[in-house]
Amino acid sequence: MSKLGNIGARLYRGEVGYDFIGKRKIWYGISILITITAIVGLAVRGLNMGIEFSGGAVFTTPKTSVSASQAQHHAESASNGHQAVVQKLGNGTLRIQISELDTKEALPVQEELAKDLNVPVQDVNTQLVGPSWGEEIANKAWLGLGIFMVLVVIYLAIAFEWRMALAALIALVHDLTITVGVYALVGFEVTPGTVIGLLTILGYSLYDTVVVFDSLKEASRGVTKQSRYTYGEIANRSINSTLVRSINTTVVALLPVAGLLFVGGGFLGAGMLNDISLALFVGLAAGAYSSIFIATPLVADFKEREPQMKALARRVRAKRSSAAKADSGAGEAEGAVQDGEEPQDGAPAAAGSSSAGPRSRPADRSRGRGRPSGKRR
């Protein structure tokens, strides 16, 4: 068995483990700090909405030797300062997006671009996106996200319980906030591909959470009928038993997404790959974190406030306290015997003990020398 597999088996059996539940305040603090950073970035920088949401025009040019930075300068100059996004495609063509450009302005910009890039004007393909269409796309994205959240809460409430559903919902909002905040800080363009990536990461995050919740549900069945473990300790064992599985699932999912983001988006310059892969990469990492450090500790917090779980915790503490006292008394008695102390019942020491032997032997020898030997001469 591999070293990682051996660790996973020991975690599953409860032989080793990390106290995730006991240190949950640390994880809550880290999550609050990251969330505040994401919200501040979103408020200060805002989202770079793509042309599909803000409206504008997309110009596709034939193959040209003009660089992307030069084409961006020409596009912003031709459109009187409108923001332009230029991508150099693999076949040498350019894709130029100019936001907030209406139909009347598109034709003069097309002619000016053809002149600056030294290409025929009829070879410059123009596509117009109206702001009303982008607003409709945004509304449908919000509607789809809301429906997804409602269905998730209903499913988890039926399959598990409402506390787990609430914890999973908080974890999903946590993942979305971090991902959107990273988009705002990085400045990547928000496109329909971004929405697809966000919906995809919610599924991955929910999968990790459900795996831990299922293990917790099985382990906590009949929890109030025993007095060995509190609910928080059982929740901690559930996290440790599925920890290696969650790590393996996340790493395997992150590897191809990292390839899309750093190879496809970074070296090949594929815009749509950037939009989807960044959302997937950040969301998968945040989802794995939230399922371990946020969702299950929240469930433990919710459950431990119940009167039954409080009574269970008191029984567990009382049992452990009595066991500790018994072990301490047995240890003191054993130490007293080893140190040579007299027993508690006052019994005298043995006749052949070392404390009496050395003092009696000289007297015995002196009496022996003065006594007749009994031999007749």
C-alpha positions as CSV (number, residue, x, y, z in Angstrom):
1,M,0.0,0.0,0.0
2,S,1.3,3.5,-0.8
3,K,2.1,6.0,1.9
4,L,-0.9,8.1,1.1
5,G,-3.2,5.1,1.0
6,N,-1.8,4.0,4.4
7,I,-2.5,7.5,5.8
8,G,-6.0,7.4,4.4
9,A,-6.7,4.0,6.0
10,R,-5.4,5.2,9.4
11,L,-7.6,8.3,9.1
12,Y,-10.6,6.2,8.2
13,R,-10.1,3.9,11.2
14,G,-9.6,6.9,13.5
15,E,-6.0,6.0,14.5
16,V,-4.8,9.5,13.5
17,G,-6.6,12.7,12.8
18,Y,-6.6,16.5,12.9
19,D,-8.9,18.5,15.1
20,F,-10.8,20.4,12.4
21,I,-13.9,21.0,14.6
22,G,-11.9,22.1,17.7
23,K,-10.1,24.8,15.7
24,R,-13.1,25.9,13.7
25,K,-12.8,29.5,14.9
26,I,-9.5,29.8,13.1
27,W,-11.1,28.6,9.8
28,Y,-14.0,31.0,10.3
29,G,-11.6,33.8,10.8
30,I,-9.7,32.9,7.6
31,S,-12.9,32.7,5.6
32,I,-14.2,36.0,6.9
33,L,-10.9,37.7,6.0
34,I,-10.9,36.2,2.5
35,T,-14.6,37.1,2.0
36,I,-14.0,40.7,3.2
37,T,-11.1,41.0,0.7
38,A,-13.2,39.7,-2.1
39,I,-16.1,42.1,-1.3
40,V,-13.7,45.1,-1.0
41,G,-12.2,44.2,-4.4
42,L,-15.6,43.9,-5.9
43,A,-16.7,47.2,-4.5
44,V,-13.5,49.1,-5.5
45,R,-12.7,47.6,-8.9
46,G,-16.0,46.1,-9.9
47,L,-16.5,43.4,-12.5
48,N,-15.3,43.8,-16.0
49,M,-18.5,42.9,-17.8
50,G,-18.1,41.4,-21.2
51,I,-19.7,42.6,-24.3
52,E,-22.5,40.0,-24.0
53,F,-23.7,41.9,-20.9
54,S,-22.8,45.5,-21.6
55,G,-23.5,45.6,-25.3
56,G,-21.2,46.7,-28.1
57,A,-19.6,45.5,-31.3
58,V,-17.2,42.6,-32.2
59,F,-14.9,43.1,-35.2
60,T,-13.0,40.1,-36.6
61,T,-10.2,41.0,-39.0
62,P,-8.4,38.8,-41.6
63,K,-4.8,37.7,-41.0
64,T,-2.6,40.7,-40.1
65,S,0.9,41.4,-38.7
66,V,-0.4,44.1,-36.4
67,S,0.1,43.2,-32.7
68,A,-2.7,43.0,-30.2
69,S,-1.5,46.1,-28.3
70,Q,-1.3,48.2,-31.5
71,A,-4.8,47.0,-32.6
72,Q,-6.1,48.0,-29.2
73,H,-4.7,51.5,-29.5
74,H,-6.2,51.8,-33.0
75,A,-9.6,50.5,-31.8
76,E,-9.9,52.9,-28.8
77,S,-8.8,55.8,-31.0
78,A,-11.3,54.9,-33.7
79,S,-14.2,54.6,-31.2
80,N,-13.4,57.9,-29.4
81,G,-12.1,56.3,-26.2
82,H,-14.4,53.3,-25.8
83,Q,-12.8,50.4,-24.0
84,A,-11.5,47.8,-26.4
85,V,-10.4,44.2,-25.8
86,V,-8.2,42.6,-28.5
87,Q,-7.3,39.0,-28.8
88,K,-4.8,37.5,-31.2
89,L,-6.2,34.3,-32.5
90,G,-4.2,31.3,-33.6
91,N,-4.5,31.8,-37.4
92,G,-3.2,35.4,-37.1
93,T,-6.6,37.1,-37.2
94,L,-7.7,39.6,-34.6
95,R,-10.9,39.7,-32.5
96,I,-11.7,43.2,-31.3
97,Q,-14.4,43.9,-28.8
98,I,-15.5,47.5,-28.2
99,S,-18.1,47.9,-25.5
100,E,-21.0,50.3,-25.4
101,L,-20.9,50.9,-29.2
102,D,-24.3,51.3,-31.0
103,T,-25.2,50.6,-34.6
104,K,-24.6,54.1,-35.8
105,E,-21.1,54.2,-34.5
106,A,-20.1,50.7,-35.6
107,L,-19.8,51.5,-39.4
108,P,-17.3,54.4,-39.0
109,V,-15.3,52.4,-36.5
110,Q,-15.2,49.4,-39.0
111,E,-13.9,51.7,-41.7
112,E,-11.3,53.3,-39.5
113,L,-10.0,50.0,-38.3
114,A,-9.7,48.7,-41.8
115,K,-7.7,51.7,-42.7
116,D,-5.4,51.5,-39.6
117,L,-4.8,47.8,-40.0
118,N,-4.3,48.0,-43.7
119,V,-7.0,45.4,-44.6
120,P,-10.0,45.6,-46.9
121,V,-13.0,47.0,-45.2
122,Q,-15.3,44.3,-46.5
123,D,-13.1,41.6,-44.9
124,V,-13.7,43.1,-41.4
125,N,-16.6,41.1,-40.0
126,T,-18.9,43.1,-37.6
127,Q,-21.3,41.7,-35.0
128,L,-23.5,44.0,-32.9
129,V,-24.7,43.0,-29.4
130,G,-27.4,45.2,-28.0
131,P,-27.5,46.0,-24.3
132,S,-31.0,44.7,-23.9
133,W,-29.8,41.2,-25.0
134,G,-27.0,41.3,-22.5
135,E,-29.4,42.4,-19.8
136,E,-31.6,39.4,-20.7
137,I,-28.7,37.1,-20.5
138,A,-27.7,38.5,-17.0
139,N,-31.3,38.1,-15.7
140,K,-31.4,34.5,-16.9
141,A,-28.1,33.7,-15.2
142,W,-29.3,35.1,-11.9
143,L,-32.6,33.2,-12.3
144,G,-30.7,29.9,-13.0
145,L,-28.4,30.5,-10.0
146,G,-31.4,31.1,-7.7
147,I,-33.3,28.0,-8.9
148,F,-30.1,26.0,-8.3
149,M,-29.7,27.2,-4.8
150,V,-33.4,26.5,-3.9
151,L,-33.2,23.0,-5.3
152,V,-30.0,22.3,-3.4
153,V,-31.5,23.4,-0.1
154,I,-34.6,21.3,-0.7
155,Y,-32.6,18.2,-1.6
156,L,-30.3,18.5,1.4
157,A,-33.1,19.1,3.8
158,I,-34.9,16.0,2.5
159,A,-31.8,13.8,2.2
160,F,-30.2,14.9,5.5
161,E,-31.7,17.7,7.6
162,W,-32.2,21.4,7.5
163,R,-29.1,22.2,9.5
164,M,-26.9,20.5,6.9
165,A,-28.9,22.3,4.1
166,L,-28.2,25.7,5.7
167,A,-24.5,24.9,6.2
168,A,-24.2,23.8,2.6
169,L,-26.0,27.0,1.4
170,I,-23.6,29.1,3.4
171,A,-20.6,27.2,2.0
172,L,-21.9,27.7,-1.6
173,V,-22.4,31.5,-1.0
174,H,-18.9,31.5,0.4
175,D,-17.4,29.9,-2.7
176,L,-19.3,32.2,-5.1
177,T,-18.2,35.3,-3.2
178,I,-14.6,34.3,-3.3
179,T,-14.7,33.4,-7.0
180,V,-16.4,36.7,-8.0
181,G,-14.0,38.7,-5.8
182,V,-11.0,37.1,-7.5
183,Y,-12.6,38.0,-10.9
184,A,-12.8,41.6,-9.8
185,L,-9.2,41.7,-8.4
186,V,-7.7,40.0,-11.5
187,G,-9.8,42.0,-13.9
188,F,-10.8,39.1,-16.1
189,E,-13.8,39.7,-18.4
190,V,-17.2,38.3,-17.2
191,T,-18.8,36.4,-20.1
192,P,-21.4,33.6,-20.5
193,G,-18.4,31.3,-20.1
194,T,-17.9,32.7,-16.6
195,V,-21.5,31.9,-15.7
196,I,-21.0,28.4,-16.9
197,G,-17.9,28.0,-14.8
198,L,-19.7,29.4,-11.7
199,L,-22.6,26.9,-12.1
200,T,-20.0,24.1,-12.6
201,I,-18.1,24.8,-9.4
202,L,-21.2,24.8,-7.4
203,G,-21.8,21.2,-8.4
204,Y,-18.2,20.2,-7.5
205,S,-18.4,22.0,-4.1
206,L,-21.8,20.4,-3.4
207,Y,-20.4,17.0,-4.2
208,D,-17.5,17.3,-1.7
209,T,-20.0,18.6,1.0
210,V,-22.4,15.8,0.4
211,V,-19.7,13.2,0.7
212,V,-18.7,14.5,4.2
213,F,-22.4,14.9,5.2
214,D,-23.2,11.3,4.2
215,S,-20.3,10.0,6.4
216,L,-21.4,12.2,9.2
217,K,-25.0,11.0,8.9
218,E,-24.0,7.4,9.2
219,A,-21.5,8.0,12.1
220,S,-24.0,10.0,14.1
221,R,-26.9,7.6,13.9
222,G,-27.9,6.9,17.5
223,V,-25.4,9.3,18.9
224,T,-27.4,10.1,22.0
225,K,-27.5,6.5,23.1
226,Q,-23.7,6.4,23.8
227,S,-21.4,8.4,26.0
228,R,-18.0,8.0,24.4
229,Y,-18.0,10.8,21.9
230,T,-19.6,14.2,21.6
231,Y,-21.3,15.2,18.3
232,G,-18.4,17.5,17.4
233,E,-15.9,14.6,17.9
234,I,-18.0,12.4,15.6
235,A,-18.1,15.2,13.0
236,N,-14.3,15.5,13.2
237,R,-13.9,11.8,12.7
238,S,-16.1,12.0,9.6
239,I,-14.0,14.8,8.1
240,N,-10.8,12.8,8.7
241,S,-12.3,9.6,7.3
242,T,-13.1,11.4,4.0
243,L,-10.1,13.8,3.9
244,V,-7.9,11.8,1.5
245,R,-10.8,11.2,-0.8
246,S,-11.6,14.9,-0.9
247,I,-8.0,15.8,-1.6
248,N,-7.7,13.3,-4.3
249,T,-10.9,14.4,-6.0
250,T,-9.9,18.1,-5.9
251,V,-6.4,17.5,-7.1
252,V,-7.5,15.4,-10.0
253,A,-10.1,18.0,-11.0
254,L,-7.7,20.9,-10.6
255,L,-4.9,19.4,-12.9
256,P,-6.8,19.7,-16.2
257,V,-8.3,23.0,-15.2
258,A,-4.8,24.3,-14.4
259,G,-3.8,23.2,-17.9
260,L,-6.7,25.1,-19.4
261,L,-5.9,28.2,-17.4
262,F,-2.1,28.4,-17.6
263,V,-1.5,26.7,-21.0
264,G,-4.6,27.4,-23.0
265,G,-5.3,30.8,-21.6
266,G,-1.8,32.0,-20.8
267,F,0.2,30.8,-23.8
268,L,-2.4,30.3,-26.5
269,G,-4.4,33.4,-25.6
270,A,-7.8,31.7,-25.8
271,G,-10.3,34.1,-24.2
272,M,-13.2,31.7,-23.6
273,L,-10.8,29.3,-21.9
274,N,-9.7,32.1,-19.5
275,D,-13.2,32.9,-18.6
276,I,-14.2,29.3,-17.8
277,S,-10.9,28.0,-16.4
278,L,-10.4,30.8,-13.9
279,A,-13.8,30.3,-12.4
280,L,-13.3,26.6,-12.3
281,F,-9.8,26.8,-10.7
282,V,-10.7,29.3,-8.0
283,G,-14.1,27.7,-7.3
284,L,-12.8,24.1,-7.0
285,A,-10.1,25.2,-4.5
286,A,-12.7,27.2,-2.5
287,G,-15.2,24.4,-2.7
288,A,-12.8,21.9,-1.3
289,Y,-11.8,24.3,1.5
290,S,-15.4,25.1,2.4
291,S,-16.6,21.5,2.5
292,I,-13.9,20.6,5.1
293,F,-13.4,23.8,7.0
294,I,-16.8,25.6,6.8
295,A,-19.7,23.3,6.1
296,T,-19.1,20.5,8.6
297,P,-18.0,22.7,11.4
298,L,-21.1,24.8,10.9
299,V,-23.2,21.6,11.2
300,A,-21.4,20.8,14.5
301,D,-22.1,24.3,15.8
302,F,-25.8,24.0,14.9
303,K,-26.2,20.6,16.4
304,E,-24.3,21.2,19.6
305,R,-26.8,23.9,20.5
306,E,-29.6,21.3,20.9
307,P,-30.5,20.3,24.4
308,Q,-29.9,16.6,23.6
309,M,-26.4,17.3,22.4
310,K,-25.6,19.5,25.4
311,A,-26.8,16.6,27.6
312,L,-24.6,14.2,25.6
313,A,-21.6,16.5,26.1
314,R,-22.1,16.6,29.8
315,R,-22.3,12.8,30.0
316,V,-19.2,12.4,28.0
317,R,-17.3,14.9,30.2
318,A,-18.6,13.2,33.4
319,K,-17.6,9.8,32.2
320,R,-14.1,10.9,31.2
321,S,-13.7,12.8,34.5
322,S,-14.6,9.7,36.5
323,A,-12.3,7.5,34.4
324,A,-9.4,10.0,34.8
325,K,-9.9,10.0,38.6
326,A,-9.9,6.1,38.7
327,D,-6.8,6.0,36.6
328,S,-5.2,8.6,38.9
329,G,-6.0,6.6,42.0
330,A,-4.7,3.4,40.6
331,G,-1.5,5.2,39.5
332,E,-1.0,6.6,43.0
333,A,-1.4,3.2,44.6
334,E,1.0,1.5,42.2
335,G,3.5,4.3,42.8
336,A,3.3,3.9,46.5
337,V,4.0,0.1,46.3
338,Q,7.0,0.8,44.0
339,D,8.4,3.4,46.4
340,G,8.4,1.0,49.4
341,E,5.7,2.7,51.4
342,E,3.8,0.7,54.0
343,P,0.4,-0.5,52.9
344,Q,-2.6,1.4,54.1
345,D,-3.9,-1.4,56.5
346,G,-0.9,-1.0,58.8
347,A,0.6,-4.5,58.3
348,P,4.2,-4.8,59.5
349,A,7.0,-5.1,57.1
350,A,8.4,-8.5,56.2
351,A,10.9,-10.1,58.5
352,G,13.5,-10.4,55.9
353,S,13.3,-6.8,54.7
354,S,16.4,-4.8,54.1
355,S,15.5,-2.3,56.8
356,A,15.7,-4.8,59.7
357,G,18.3,-7.3,58.4
358,P,21.5,-5.2,58.6
359,R,20.7,-4.0,62.2
360,S,20.0,-7.5,63.5
361,R,22.9,-9.4,62.0
362,P,25.8,-8.0,64.1
363,A,23.9,-8.8,67.3
364,D,23.3,-12.4,66.1
365,R,26.9,-12.8,65.4
366,S,28.0,-11.5,68.8
367,R,25.6,-13.8,70.6
368,G,26.9,-16.7,68.5
369,R,30.5,-16.1,69.5
370,G,29.7,-16.2,73.3
371,R,27.6,-19.4,73.1
372,P,29.3,-22.8,73.7
373,S,29.8,-24.9,70.7
374,G,28.4,-28.0,72.4
375,K,31.4,-30.3,71.6
376,R,32.9,-32.4,74.2
377,R,36.6,-32.4,74.5
